[in-house]
């Protein structure tokens, strides 16, 4: 079954009703600085739309939700998929991504479910 039409519909709905999200990925380069005695970090940012939801234990079994936790639904049109330890900024608040679940029946990713720590 081809899920492309469903992916397009999900992307359109999130774009229409969601708010702006900036995903920031940090990667360490292979360059070691003898001055700071560490590897240099490179930041890459990606913009998309997302919807905030109250954190749900059902979404990520085995996790304990606390008051500052939230979960989000993000567009699958991101150039780079969210991963644990990335950060995302939503409504002027920066969150650390704890878990990510890709909703992808078949080979097409429809959306990302992201659990964040405030």
Secondary structure, DSSP 8 states (H G I E B T S, - for coil): ---HHHHHHHHHHHHHH-EEEEEEEEEEEEEEETTTTEEEEEEEEEEEEEEEEE--TTTSTT----TT-EEEEEETT-SS---TT-EEEETTEEEEEEEEEEE-STT---EEEEEEE-
